[in-house]
């Protein structure tokens, strides 16, 4: 892809406006290489340095697949640390400003008796650290 402007992608105008408001004008190399594939609905594996724009690279494609009328959880994002989970959730909320009523719930290192978030039943996107997945999964194995 030679054109690295976000406006060169087939994105809805509200999303493009939000990206411009957030200062996203030109795609980083990881975004330029991965977003066209993500927008085509293809799976991808990408690797890039910290601060290279990986969150936006996967979140833009993810947000476009959220169905506003489906009130169940529609996405699960795994992060290796609570800090990264918090950063990803914060950026996801910023990128999702063009959509109404989108909930992002972050769970980090939860015990089986931990209280659920008030948004849990209607969360459309969920950011979660793997330790919580491990603890929950292990409890279900006989």
LUMZARO-562949 format. One record per atom (N, C-alpha, C): x, z, y; atom name; residue number from 1; residue in one letter. Coordinates in nm, 2 decimals. Each point is the difference from the previous one (the first is absolute). Example, Ala and Ser with C-alpha at 12.3 -4.5 7.8 and 13.67 -1.06 7.14 Angstrom:
BEGIN
{pt {1.32,0.78,-0.57},'N',1,'a'}
{pt {-0.09,0.00,0.12},'CA',1,'a'}
{pt {0.09,0.00,0.12},'C',1,'a'}
{pt {-0.04,-0.07,0.11},'N',2,'s'}
{pt {0.09,0.00,0.11},'CA',2,'s'}
{pt {-0.08,0.08,0.11},'C',2,'s'}
//
This chain:
BEGIN
{pt {0.09,0.00,-0.12},'N',1,'x'}
{pt {-0.09,0.00,0.12},'CA',1,'x'}
{pt {0.09,0.00,0.12},'C',1,'x'}
{pt {-0.01,-0.10,0.08},'N',2,'x'}
{pt {0.09,-0.01,0.12},'CA',2,'x'}
{pt {-0.07,0.07,0.12},'C',2,'x'}
{pt {-0.13,0.00,0.01},'N',3,'x'}
{pt {-0.06,0.07,0.11},'CA',3,'x'}
{pt {-0.03,0.14,-0.03},'C',3,'x'}
{pt {0.07,0.09,0.07},'N',4,'x'}
{pt {-0.01,0.14,-0.03},'CA',4,'x'}
{pt {-0.10,0.08,0.09},'C',4,'x'}
{pt {-0.08,-0.07,0.07},'N',5,'x'}
{pt {-0.10,0.07,0.09},'CA',5,'x'}
{pt {-0.12,0.05,-0.09},'C',5,'x'}
{pt {-0.05,0.12,0.02},'N',6,'x'}
{pt {-0.12,0.04,-0.07},'CA',6,'x'}
{pt {-0.11,-0.09,0.02},'C',6,'x'}
{pt {-0.01,-0.06,0.12},'N',7,'x'}
{pt {-0.11,-0.10,0.03},'CA',7,'x'}
{pt {0.01,-0.12,-0.08},'C',7,'x'}
{pt {0.11,-0.03,-0.07},'N',8,'x'}
{pt {0.01,-0.12,-0.09},'CA',8,'x'}
{pt {-0.07,0.03,-0.13},'C',8,'x'}
{pt {-0.04,0.12,-0.03},'N',9,'x'}
{pt {-0.07,0.04,-0.13},'CA',9,'x'}
{pt {-0.15,-0.02,0.02},'C',9,'x'}
{pt {-0.07,-0.02,-0.11},'N',10,'x'}
{pt {-0.14,-0.01,0.01},'CA',10,'x'}
{pt {-0.06,0.14,-0.01},'C',10,'x'}
{pt {0.01,0.07,0.12},'N',11,'x'}
{pt {-0.06,0.14,0.01},'CA',11,'x'}
{pt {-0.12,0.00,0.09},'C',11,'x'}
{pt {-0.09,0.09,-0.02},'N',12,'x'}
{pt {-0.12,0.01,0.09},'CA',12,'x'}
{pt {0.05,0.04,0.14},'C',12,'x'}
{pt {-0.07,-0.05,0.10},'N',13,'x'}
{pt {0.03,0.02,0.14},'CA',13,'x'}
{pt {0.01,0.15,0.03},'C',13,'x'}
{pt {-0.09,0.08,-0.05},'N',14,'x'}
{pt {0.01,0.15,0.03},'CA',14,'x'}
{pt {0.13,0.06,-0.05},'C',14,'x'}
{pt {0.05,-0.05,-0.12},'N',15,'x'}
{pt {0.12,0.05,-0.05},'CA',15,'x'}
{pt {0.12,-0.05,0.08},'C',15,'x'}
{pt {0.00,-0.12,0.04},'N',16,'x'}
{pt {0.10,-0.06,0.08},'CA',16,'x'}
{pt {0.01,0.08,0.14},'C',16,'x'}
{pt {-0.12,0.02,0.05},'N',17,'x'}
{pt {0.00,0.08,0.13},'CA',17,'x'}
{pt {0.06,0.14,-0.02},'C',17,'x'}
{pt {-0.04,0.06,-0.11},'N',18,'x'}
{pt {0.06,0.14,-0.02},'CA',18,'x'}
{pt {0.15,-0.01,-0.02},'C',18,'x'}
{pt {0.04,-0.10,-0.08},'N',19,'x'}
{pt {0.15,-0.01,-0.02},'CA',19,'x'}
{pt {0.07,-0.02,0.13},'C',19,'x'}
{pt {-0.06,-0.08,0.09},'N',20,'x'}
{pt {0.07,-0.03,0.13},'CA',20,'x'}
{pt {0.00,0.13,0.08},'C',20,'x'}
{pt {-0.11,0.08,0.00},'N',21,'x'}
{pt {-0.01,0.13,0.07},'CA',21,'x'}
{pt {0.10,0.10,-0.05},'C',21,'x'}
{pt {0.04,-0.01,-0.13},'N',22,'x'}
{pt {0.09,0.09,-0.06},'CA',22,'x'}
{pt {0.15,-0.05,0.02},'C',22,'x'}
{pt {0.01,-0.12,0.06},'N',23,'x'}
{pt {0.14,-0.05,0.02},'CA',23,'x'}
{pt {0.05,-0.09,-0.11},'C',23,'x'}
{pt {-0.09,-0.04,-0.09},'N',24,'x'}
{pt {0.04,-0.09,-0.11},'CA',24,'x'}
{pt {-0.01,-0.14,0.05},'C',24,'x'}
{pt {0.10,-0.06,0.04},'N',25,'x'}
{pt {0.00,-0.14,0.04},'CA',25,'x'}
{pt {0.06,-0.10,-0.10},'C',25,'x'}
{pt {0.13,0.04,-0.03},'N',26,'x'}
{pt {0.07,-0.08,-0.10},'CA',26,'x'}
{pt {0.02,0.07,-0.13},'C',26,'x'}
{pt {-0.01,-0.07,-0.11},'N',27,'x'}
{pt {0.02,0.07,-0.13},'CA',27,'x'}
{pt {0.15,0.02,-0.03},'C',27,'x'}
{pt {0.02,0.11,-0.06},'N',28,'x'}
{pt {0.14,0.03,-0.05},'CA',28,'x'}
{pt {0.02,-0.09,-0.13},'C',28,'x'}
{pt {0.12,-0.02,-0.04},'N',29,'x'}
{pt {0.03,-0.08,-0.12},'CA',29,'x'}
{pt {-0.09,0.04,-0.12},'C',29,'x'}
{pt {-0.01,0.12,-0.03},'N',30,'x'}
{pt {-0.08,0.05,-0.12},'CA',30,'x'}
{pt {-0.15,-0.04,0.02},'C',30,'x'}
{pt {-0.05,0.01,0.12},'N',31,'x'}
{pt {-0.14,-0.03,0.03},'CA',31,'x'}
{pt {-0.02,-0.16,-0.01},'C',31,'x'}
{pt {0.09,-0.07,0.06},'N',32,'x'}
{pt {-0.01,-0.15,-0.01},'CA',32,'x'}
{pt {0.01,-0.05,-0.14},'C',32,'x'}
{pt {0.08,0.06,-0.09},'N',33,'x'}
{pt {0.01,-0.04,-0.13},'CA',33,'x'}
{pt {-0.12,0.05,-0.09},'C',33,'x'}
{pt {-0.05,0.11,0.02},'N',34,'x'}
{pt {-0.10,0.06,-0.09},'CA',34,'x'}
{pt {-0.15,-0.02,0.05},'C',34,'x'}
{pt {-0.02,0.00,0.13},'N',35,'x'}
{pt {-0.14,-0.01,0.04},'CA',35,'x'}
{pt {-0.08,-0.13,-0.04},'C',35,'x'}
{pt {0.06,-0.11,0.00},'N',36,'x'}
{pt {-0.07,-0.12,-0.04},'CA',36,'x'}
{pt {-0.05,0.01,-0.15},'C',36,'x'}
{pt {0.09,0.06,-0.08},'N',37,'x'}
{pt {-0.04,0.02,-0.14},'CA',37,'x'}
{pt {-0.11,0.11,-0.02},'C',37,'x'}
{pt {0.02,0.11,0.08},'N',38,'x'}
{pt {-0.10,0.10,-0.01},'CA',38,'x'}
{pt {-0.14,-0.05,0.05},'C',38,'x'}
{pt {0.00,-0.08,0.10},'N',39,'x'}
{pt {-0.12,-0.05,0.06},'CA',39,'x'}
{pt {-0.07,-0.10,-0.10},'C',39,'x'}
{pt {0.08,-0.06,-0.08},'N',40,'x'}
{pt {-0.05,-0.09,-0.11},'CA',40,'x'}
{pt {-0.05,0.07,-0.12},'C',40,'x'}
{pt {0.01,0.14,0.00},'N',41,'x'}
{pt {-0.05,0.08,-0.11},'CA',41,'x'}
{pt {0.10,0.01,-0.11},'C',41,'x'}
{pt {0.13,-0.04,0.02},'N',42,'x'}
{pt {0.10,0.01,-0.10},'CA',42,'x'}
{pt {0.06,0.14,-0.01},'C',42,'x'}
{pt {0.04,0.04,-0.12},'N',43,'x'}
{pt {0.08,0.12,-0.01},'CA',43,'x'}
{pt {0.14,-0.03,0.04},'C',43,'x'}
{pt {0.07,0.10,0.05},'N',44,'x'}
{pt {0.14,-0.02,0.04},'CA',44,'x'}
{pt {0.08,0.13,-0.01},'C',44,'x'}
{pt {0.13,-0.02,-0.02},'N',45,'x'}
{pt {0.09,0.12,0.01},'CA',45,'x'}
{pt {0.10,-0.04,0.11},'C',45,'x'}
{pt {0.02,0.10,0.09},'N',46,'x'}
{pt {0.09,-0.03,0.11},'CA',46,'x'}
{pt {0.09,0.12,0.02},'C',46,'x'}
{pt {0.12,-0.03,0.05},'N',47,'x'}
{pt {0.09,0.11,0.02},'CA',47,'x'}
{pt {0.07,-0.03,0.14},'C',47,'x'}
{pt {0.00,0.11,0.08},'N',48,'x'}
{pt {0.06,-0.02,0.13},'CA',48,'x'}
{pt {0.05,0.14,0.05},'C',48,'x'}
{pt {0.08,0.00,0.10},'N',49,'x'}
{pt {0.06,0.12,0.06},'CA',49,'x'}
{pt {-0.11,0.08,0.07},'C',49,'x'}
{pt {0.03,0.13,0.02},'N',50,'x'}
{pt {-0.09,0.09,0.08},'CA',50,'x'}
{pt {-0.02,-0.06,0.14},'C',50,'x'}
{pt {-0.12,0.00,0.05},'N',51,'x'}
{pt {-0.03,-0.05,0.13},'CA',51,'x'}
{pt {-0.01,-0.14,0.01},'C',51,'x'}
{pt {-0.01,-0.07,-0.11},'N',52,'x'}
{pt {-0.01,-0.15,0.00},'CA',52,'x'}
{pt {-0.14,-0.06,0.01},'C',52,'x'}
{pt {-0.10,0.09,0.00},'N',53,'x'}
{pt {-0.14,-0.05,0.01},'CA',53,'x'}
{pt {-0.07,-0.01,-0.13},'C',53,'x'}
{pt {0.05,0.07,-0.11},'N',54,'x'}
{pt {-0.07,-0.01,-0.13},'CA',54,'x'}
{pt {-0.14,0.04,0.00},'C',54,'x'}
{pt {-0.03,0.11,0.08},'N',55,'x'}
{pt {-0.14,0.06,0.00},'CA',55,'x'}
{pt {-0.09,-0.11,0.05},'C',55,'x'}
{pt {0.03,-0.06,0.11},'N',56,'x'}
{pt {-0.09,-0.10,0.05},'CA',56,'x'}
{pt {-0.01,-0.12,-0.09},'C',56,'x'}
{pt {0.11,-0.03,-0.07},'N',57,'x'}
{pt {0.01,-0.11,-0.09},'CA',57,'x'}
{pt {-0.11,0.01,-0.11},'C',57,'x'}
{pt {-0.02,0.12,-0.05},'N',58,'x'}
{pt {-0.10,0.01,-0.11},'CA',58,'x'}
{pt {-0.13,0.05,0.06},'C',58,'x'}
{pt {0.00,0.07,0.11},'N',59,'x'}
{pt {-0.13,0.06,0.05},'CA',59,'x'}
{pt {-0.09,-0.11,0.06},'C',59,'x'}
{pt {0.05,-0.10,0.06},'N',60,'x'}
{pt {-0.08,-0.10,0.06},'CA',60,'x'}
{pt {-0.08,-0.08,-0.10},'C',60,'x'}
{pt {0.07,-0.03,-0.11},'N',61,'x'}
{pt {-0.08,-0.07,-0.11},'CA',61,'x'}
{pt {-0.10,0.10,-0.07},'C',61,'x'}
{pt {0.04,0.12,-0.01},'N',62,'x'}
{pt {-0.09,0.10,-0.06},'CA',62,'x'}
{pt {-0.12,0.02,0.09},'C',62,'x'}
{pt {0.01,0.02,0.13},'N',63,'x'}
{pt {-0.11,0.02,0.09},'CA',63,'x'}
{pt {-0.10,-0.11,0.00},'C',63,'x'}
{pt {0.05,-0.12,-0.02},'N',64,'x'}
{pt {-0.09,-0.12,0.00},'CA',64,'x'}
{pt {-0.09,0.00,-0.13},'C',64,'x'}
{pt {0.04,0.07,-0.10},'N',65,'x'}
{pt {-0.08,0.00,-0.12},'CA',65,'x'}
{pt {-0.10,0.12,-0.01},'C',65,'x'}
{pt {0.00,0.09,0.10},'N',66,'x'}
{pt {-0.09,0.11,0.00},'CA',66,'x'}
{pt {-0.14,-0.05,0.03},'C',66,'x'}
{pt {-0.10,0.04,-0.09},'N',67,'x'}
{pt {-0.14,-0.04,0.02},'CA',67,'x'}
{pt {-0.07,0.11,0.07},'C',67,'x'}
{pt {-0.05,-0.03,0.12},'N',68,'x'}
{pt {-0.06,0.10,0.09},'CA',68,'x'}
{pt {-0.12,0.07,-0.06},'C',68,'x'}
{pt {-0.07,-0.07,-0.09},'N',69,'x'}
{pt {-0.12,0.05,-0.06},'CA',69,'x'}
{pt {0.02,0.08,-0.13},'C',69,'x'}
{pt {0.13,0.00,-0.05},'N',70,'x'}
{pt {0.03,0.07,-0.12},'CA',70,'x'}
{pt {0.06,0.14,0.04},'C',70,'x'}
{pt {-0.07,0.10,-0.02},'N',71,'x'}
{pt {0.04,0.14,0.04},'CA',71,'x'}
{pt {0.09,0.07,-0.09},'C',71,'x'}
{pt {0.04,-0.06,-0.11},'N',72,'x'}
{pt {0.09,0.06,-0.10},'CA',72,'x'}
{pt {0.15,-0.03,0.05},'C',72,'x'}
{pt {0.09,0.07,-0.07},'N',73,'x'}
{pt {0.14,-0.02,0.02},'CA',73,'x'}
{pt {0.04,-0.14,-0.04},'C',73,'x'}
{pt {0.06,-0.08,0.09},'N',74,'x'}
{pt {0.03,-0.14,-0.02},'CA',74,'x'}
{pt {0.15,-0.02,-0.01},'C',74,'x'}
{pt {0.08,0.09,0.03},'N',75,'x'}
{pt {0.15,-0.02,-0.01},'CA',75,'x'}
{pt {0.07,0.14,-0.03},'C',75,'x'}
{pt {0.11,-0.01,-0.06},'N',76,'x'}
{pt {0.08,0.11,-0.03},'CA',76,'x'}
{pt {0.15,-0.03,0.03},'C',76,'x'}
{pt {0.06,0.07,0.08},'N',77,'x'}
{pt {0.13,-0.02,0.05},'CA',77,'x'}
{pt {0.09,0.11,-0.05},'C',77,'x'}
{pt {0.10,-0.02,-0.08},'N',78,'x'}
{pt {0.09,0.10,-0.05},'CA',78,'x'}
{pt {0.13,0.01,0.08},'C',78,'x'}
{pt {0.03,0.12,0.04},'N',79,'x'}
{pt {0.13,0.02,0.08},'CA',79,'x'}
{pt {0.08,0.11,-0.07},'C',79,'x'}
{pt {0.13,-0.02,0.00},'N',80,'x'}
{pt {0.08,0.10,-0.07},'CA',80,'x'}
{pt {0.02,0.14,0.07},'C',80,'x'}
{pt {-0.04,0.01,0.12},'N',81,'x'}
{pt {0.01,0.13,0.07},'CA',81,'x'}
{pt {-0.12,0.02,0.09},'C',81,'x'}
{pt {-0.02,0.13,0.03},'N',82,'x'}
{pt {-0.11,0.03,0.09},'CA',82,'x'}
{pt {0.02,-0.06,0.14},'C',82,'x'}
{pt {0.13,0.01,0.05},'N',83,'x'}
{pt {0.03,-0.06,0.13},'CA',83,'x'}
{pt {-0.03,-0.15,0.01},'C',83,'x'}
{pt {0.04,-0.07,-0.10},'N',84,'x'}
{pt {-0.03,-0.14,0.00},'CA',84,'x'}
{pt {-0.15,-0.03,-0.01},'C',84,'x'}
{pt {-0.06,0.08,-0.08},'N',85,'x'}
{pt {-0.15,-0.02,-0.01},'CA',85,'x'}
{pt {-0.07,0.02,0.13},'C',85,'x'}
{pt {0.05,0.10,0.08},'N',86,'x'}
{pt {-0.06,0.03,0.13},'CA',86,'x'}
{pt {0.03,-0.12,0.09},'C',86,'x'}
{pt {0.12,-0.05,0.00},'N',87,'x'}
{pt {0.04,-0.11,0.09},'CA',87,'x'}
{pt {-0.08,-0.13,-0.04},'C',87,'x'}
{pt {-0.02,-0.03,-0.13},'N',88,'x'}
{pt {-0.07,-0.11,-0.04},'CA',88,'x'}
{pt {-0.15,0.01,0.04},'C',88,'x'}
{pt {-0.06,0.12,-0.02},'N',89,'x'}
{pt {-0.14,0.02,0.04},'CA',89,'x'}
{pt {-0.01,-0.01,0.15},'C',89,'x'}
{pt {0.09,0.05,0.08},'N',90,'x'}
{pt {-0.01,-0.02,0.15},'CA',90,'x'}
{pt {0.00,-0.14,0.04},'C',90,'x'}
{pt {0.10,-0.08,-0.06},'N',91,'x'}
{pt {0.00,-0.14,0.04},'CA',91,'x'}
{pt {-0.12,-0.08,-0.05},'C',91,'x'}
{pt {-0.05,0.04,-0.12},'N',92,'x'}
{pt {-0.11,-0.07,-0.05},'CA',92,'x'}
{pt {-0.12,0.02,0.09},'C',92,'x'}
{pt {-0.02,0.13,0.05},'N',93,'x'}
{pt {-0.11,0.02,0.09},'CA',93,'x'}
{pt {0.02,-0.08,0.13},'C',93,'x'}
{pt {0.12,-0.02,0.05},'N',94,'x'}
{pt {0.02,-0.08,0.12},'CA',94,'x'}
{pt {-0.04,-0.14,-0.03},'C',94,'x'}
{pt {0.05,-0.05,-0.11},'N',95,'x'}
{pt {-0.03,-0.14,-0.04},'CA',95,'x'}
{pt {-0.14,-0.03,-0.03},'C',95,'x'}
{pt {-0.08,0.10,-0.04},'N',96,'x'}
{pt {-0.14,-0.01,-0.03},'CA',96,'x'}
{pt {-0.09,0.02,0.11},'C',96,'x'}
{pt {0.05,0.02,0.12},'N',97,'x'}
{pt {-0.09,0.02,0.12},'CA',97,'x'}
{pt {-0.10,-0.11,0.02},'C',97,'x'}
{pt {0.03,-0.12,-0.04},'N',98,'x'}
{pt {-0.10,-0.11,0.02},'CA',98,'x'}
{pt {-0.12,0.02,-0.09},'C',98,'x'}
{pt {0.00,0.08,-0.10},'N',99,'x'}
{pt {-0.11,0.03,-0.09},'CA',99,'x'}
{pt {-0.07,0.13,0.03},'C',99,'x'}
{pt {-0.13,0.00,-0.01},'N',100,'x'}
{pt {-0.07,0.12,0.03},'CA',100,'x'}
{pt {-0.02,0.08,-0.13},'C',100,'x'}
{pt {0.00,0.13,0.01},'N',101,'x'}
{pt {-0.04,0.09,-0.11},'CA',101,'x'}
{pt {0.09,0.00,-0.12},'C',101,'x'}
{pt {0.13,-0.02,0.02},'N',102,'x'}
{pt {0.10,-0.01,-0.11},'CA',102,'x'}
{pt {0.06,0.14,0.00},'C',102,'x'}
{pt {0.01,0.06,-0.12},'N',103,'x'}
{pt {0.05,0.13,-0.02},'CA',103,'x'}
{pt {0.13,-0.01,-0.08},'C',103,'x'}
{pt {0.10,0.07,0.05},'N',104,'x'}
{pt {0.13,0.01,-0.08},'CA',104,'x'}
{pt {0.02,0.14,-0.03},'C',104,'x'}
{pt {0.01,0.03,-0.13},'N',105,'x'}
{pt {0.02,0.14,-0.04},'CA',105,'x'}
{pt {0.14,0.01,-0.06},'C',105,'x'}
{pt {0.07,0.10,0.04},'N',106,'x'}
{pt {0.14,0.02,-0.05},'CA',106,'x'}
{pt {0.00,0.13,-0.08},'C',106,'x'}
{pt {0.03,-0.01,-0.13},'N',107,'x'}
{pt {0.02,0.12,-0.09},'CA',107,'x'}
{pt {0.15,0.01,-0.03},'C',107,'x'}
{pt {0.05,0.12,0.01},'N',108,'x'}
{pt {0.14,0.02,-0.03},'CA',108,'x'}
{pt {0.02,0.12,-0.09},'C',108,'x'}
{pt {0.06,-0.02,-0.11},'N',109,'x'}
{pt {0.04,0.11,-0.09},'CA',109,'x'}
{pt {-0.12,0.10,-0.02},'C',109,'x'}
{pt {-0.11,-0.05,-0.05},'N',110,'x'}
{pt {-0.12,0.08,-0.01},'CA',110,'x'}
{pt {0.00,0.07,-0.14},'C',110,'x'}
{pt {-0.06,0.11,-0.01},'N',111,'x'}
{pt {-0.02,0.07,-0.13},'CA',111,'x'}
{pt {-0.14,-0.04,-0.05},'C',111,'x'}
{pt {-0.03,0.02,-0.12},'N',112,'x'}
{pt {-0.13,-0.04,-0.06},'CA',112,'x'}
{pt {-0.11,0.08,0.07},'C',112,'x'}
{pt {0.03,0.12,0.06},'N',113,'x'}
{pt {-0.11,0.08,0.06},'CA',113,'x'}
{pt {0.00,-0.02,0.15},'C',113,'x'}
{pt {0.08,-0.10,0.05},'N',114,'x'}
{pt {0.00,-0.02,0.15},'CA',114,'x'}
{pt {-0.14,-0.05,0.04},'C',114,'x'}
{pt {-0.03,0.03,0.12},'N',115,'x'}
{pt {-0.13,-0.04,0.06},'CA',115,'x'}
{pt {0.01,-0.15,0.04},'C',115,'x'}
{pt {-0.10,-0.07,-0.03},'N',116,'x'}
{pt {-0.01,-0.14,0.04},'CA',116,'x'}
{pt {-0.02,-0.02,0.15},'C',116,'x'}
{pt {0.05,-0.11,0.06},'N',117,'x'}
{pt {-0.03,-0.03,0.14},'CA',117,'x'}
{pt {-0.14,-0.02,0.02},'C',117,'x'}
{pt {-0.05,0.03,0.12},'N',118,'x'}
{pt {-0.14,-0.03,0.03},'CA',118,'x'}
{pt {-0.03,-0.15,0.00},'C',118,'x'}
{pt {0.10,-0.08,0.01},'N',119,'x'}
{pt {-0.02,-0.15,0.00},'CA',119,'x'}
{pt {0.01,-0.06,-0.14},'C',119,'x'}
{pt {0.03,0.08,-0.10},'N',120,'x'}
{pt {0.03,-0.05,-0.14},'CA',120,'x'}
{pt {-0.12,-0.09,-0.05},'C',120,'x'}
{pt {-0.12,0.04,0.01},'N',121,'x'}
{pt {-0.11,-0.08,-0.06},'CA',121,'x'}
{pt {-0.02,-0.14,0.06},'C',121,'x'}
{pt {0.04,-0.01,0.13},'N',122,'x'}
{pt {-0.02,-0.13,0.07},'CA',122,'x'}
{pt {0.13,-0.07,0.03},'C',122,'x'}
{pt {0.11,0.05,-0.05},'N',123,'x'}
{pt {0.13,-0.06,0.04},'CA',123,'x'}
{pt {0.02,-0.14,-0.05},'C',123,'x'}
{pt {0.03,-0.09,0.08},'N',124,'x'}
{pt {0.02,-0.14,-0.04},'CA',124,'x'}
{pt {0.15,-0.03,-0.03},'C',124,'x'}
{pt {0.09,0.08,0.05},'N',125,'x'}
{pt {0.14,-0.01,-0.03},'CA',125,'x'}
{pt {0.06,0.13,-0.02},'C',125,'x'}
{pt {0.09,0.02,-0.10},'N',126,'x'}
{pt {0.05,0.13,-0.03},'CA',126,'x'}
{pt {0.15,-0.01,-0.01},'C',126,'x'}
{pt {0.07,0.08,0.07},'N',127,'x'}
{pt {0.15,0.01,-0.01},'CA',127,'x'}
{pt {0.04,0.12,-0.07},'C',127,'x'}
{pt {0.08,-0.01,-0.10},'N',128,'x'}
{pt {0.02,0.11,-0.09},'CA',128,'x'}
{pt {0.15,0.00,-0.05},'C',128,'x'}
{pt {0.06,0.12,-0.01},'N',129,'x'}
{pt {0.13,0.01,-0.06},'CA',129,'x'}
{pt {0.00,0.00,-0.15},'C',129,'x'}
{pt {0.10,-0.06,-0.07},'N',130,'x'}
{pt {-0.01,0.00,-0.15},'CA',130,'x'}
{pt {-0.01,0.13,-0.07},'C',130,'x'}
{pt {0.06,0.11,0.06},'N',131,'x'}
{pt {-0.01,0.13,-0.07},'CA',131,'x'}
{pt {-0.14,0.04,-0.02},'C',131,'x'}
{pt {-0.09,-0.03,0.09},'N',132,'x'}
{pt {-0.14,0.03,-0.01},'CA',132,'x'}
{pt {-0.06,-0.08,-0.12},'C',132,'x'}
{pt {0.04,-0.13,0.00},'N',133,'x'}
{pt {-0.05,-0.09,-0.11},'CA',133,'x'}
{pt {0.05,0.06,-0.14},'C',133,'x'}
{pt {0.12,0.04,0.00},'N',134,'x'}
{pt {0.06,0.06,-0.12},'CA',134,'x'}
{pt {-0.07,0.12,-0.04},'C',134,'x'}
{pt {-0.03,0.09,0.09},'N',135,'x'}
{pt {-0.07,0.13,-0.04},'CA',135,'x'}
{pt {-0.14,-0.03,-0.04},'C',135,'x'}
{pt {-0.07,-0.09,0.06},'N',136,'x'}
{pt {-0.14,-0.03,-0.04},'CA',136,'x'}
{pt {0.00,-0.07,-0.13},'C',136,'x'}
{pt {0.09,-0.10,-0.02},'N',137,'x'}
{pt {0.00,-0.07,-0.12},'CA',137,'x'}
{pt {0.04,0.09,-0.12},'C',137,'x'}
{pt {0.09,0.09,0.02},'N',138,'x'}
{pt {0.04,0.09,-0.11},'CA',138,'x'}
{pt {-0.11,0.09,-0.04},'C',138,'x'}
{pt {-0.09,0.04,0.09},'N',139,'x'}
{pt {-0.11,0.09,-0.03},'CA',139,'x'}
{pt {-0.10,-0.07,-0.09},'C',139,'x'}
{pt {-0.01,-0.13,0.00},'N',140,'x'}
{pt {-0.10,-0.07,-0.07},'CA',140,'x'}
{pt {0.05,-0.04,-0.14},'C',140,'x'}
{pt {0.13,0.01,-0.03},'N',141,'x'}
{pt {0.05,-0.04,-0.13},'CA',141,'x'}
{pt {-0.02,0.12,-0.09},'C',141,'x'}
{pt {-0.06,-0.03,-0.12},'N',142,'x'}
{pt {-0.02,0.11,-0.10},'CA',142,'x'}
{pt {0.13,0.06,-0.06},'C',142,'x'}
//
